[in-house]
Amino acid sequence: MIKQLLFLLVACTSYFAKSQQVLSEEVFKEIMLRNHPLAKQADLIPQMGQSTLLKAKGGFDPKLNFGNEQKYYNGYQYYSMMNTGLKVPTWYGIEVKTGFDSNRGTYLNPEASLPDGGLWYGGISMNLGQGLIIDQRRADLFKARKFNESTTYEKIIQLNELVYKGGYTYWDWFFSFHAQQILKEALEAANQRYNAIKRTAELGDRPQIDVVEAGIQVQNRTALLKEYEKEYMVSSSELGVYLWNEKNEPLEFAEATIPKSKDSIFTSIPQIDDKQLDESLENHPYLKVADFKIEMLGIDQRLKKEMLKPQLNLQYNLLNEPVNYNPFNQLSINNYKWGVNFEMPLFLRKERGDLAMGTLKLQEAELNRDNKKAELKNKIQSALLEWRNSVQQLEIYAQSVQDTKKLLDAERDLFVNGESSLFLINAREMSYIQACLKYLELQTKNKQVALSYNYYAAKLVQ
């Protein structure tokens, strides 16, 4: 069905034989979600989250290193220093290290002198102060996990926005098309009456002034039809923006494509109370994204508090000369190398300022989240009230359309029997046309308000 419709939208249509194809809201939405660039862009959001998480996990990847530095001058090898090592970072800020050093040369620095067979080392480096509870590496991973979870909701938000804008455009197109059809029928009726009155006036059965009045009605309805035709062309062009094919090419909107019938039933909205609304808002994508942002700011705060601690790093390595390439032969705990590093700013002004700024950002995010929730609740309730009002108005105008039609039919019968005037016929017709247009406008409003409700509730895309 979709492929057939896509073909229809781009196919050239014969002027003499146009076969109309209905583009329903459901099919339009399916085409839009399948091929629109913004929909495809939304599919990239979760992939960005997964890539960010993969990058953060890379902070815990083992690292292999190798270095070799040699110097030759006047036929002497001043020195040759080679180092091979492996570092394995762990979760709790402890780094496990192992490696092999081999140094030799005529003018080698005595401090760098090693046994002929080289020297193996293995040990750990750990932070006992700053970085013991949390460090940048772990903070990045925590935040990447939260960001990865939030991308699911960010995708829904972007698709929800696309479907809302596209759907609103669809119903504008729906209104302009059917309003144009109403005016075409009204103009056709005015033309038929004008021709009939003109013929009877030529035979002397009607005064010439009736011909003038009938002609004015034709002119007025022609002008009004031109306005709606312009609106239809604009809305068709705007609707075409949301129609793309699978090759990322915009589709040409064919004239043979029409919207669904204007006799479709009302759109229903589930009735919910304030308690149910509050519960549903807890899982609202906009608020979930805000929650994840708050959680990520909280992770930053934990890291900033950790920066108030002094830096205290302890290193310890066992040393041994490999025997027969085995680093564990004749291993002794008396051969080791250790070190400790301590550093701490005296006033901690940078750290305290950074922590205070983070607290303000966290409070700002929480207030924005509370404000967003209140705005969403208000918009959902307003849309619900507006929808109820549109249903009531539709019921009123449905009856109005029927009553004005009855009055028009009765006036036509009187006119045929010579008991009415052309002025009254025109007045009854205009009342009926206006009632039909108003009813169509309320139908469109009912659909758009329901769309707005589902947009604010983030239910357009599940």
Buried (B, 14 or more C-beta within 10 A) or exposed (E): EEEEBBEBBBEEBEEEEEEEBEBBBEBBBBBBBBBBEBBEEBEEBBEEBEEBBEEBBEBEEEEEEEEEEEBEEEEEBBBBBBBBBBBBBEEEBBBBBBBBBBBBBEEBEEEEEBEEBBBBBBBBBBBBBBBBBBBEBBBBBBBBBBBBBBBBBBBBBBBBBBBBBBBBBBBBBBBBBBBBBBBBEBBEBBBEBBEEBBEBBEEEEBEEEBBEBBBEBBEBBEEBBEEBBEBBEEBBEBBBBBBBBEEEEBBEBBEBBBBBEBEEEBBEBEEBEEEEBEEBBEEBBBBBBBBBBBBBBBBBBBBBBBBBBEBBBBBBBBBBBBEEEEBEEEBEEEBEEEEEEEEEEEEBEEBBEBBEEBEEBBEEBBEEBEEBBEEBBEBBBBBBEBBEBBBEBBEEBBEBBEEBBEBBEEBBEBBEEEEBBBEBBBBBBBBBBBBBBBBBBBBBBBBBBBBBBBBBBBBBBE
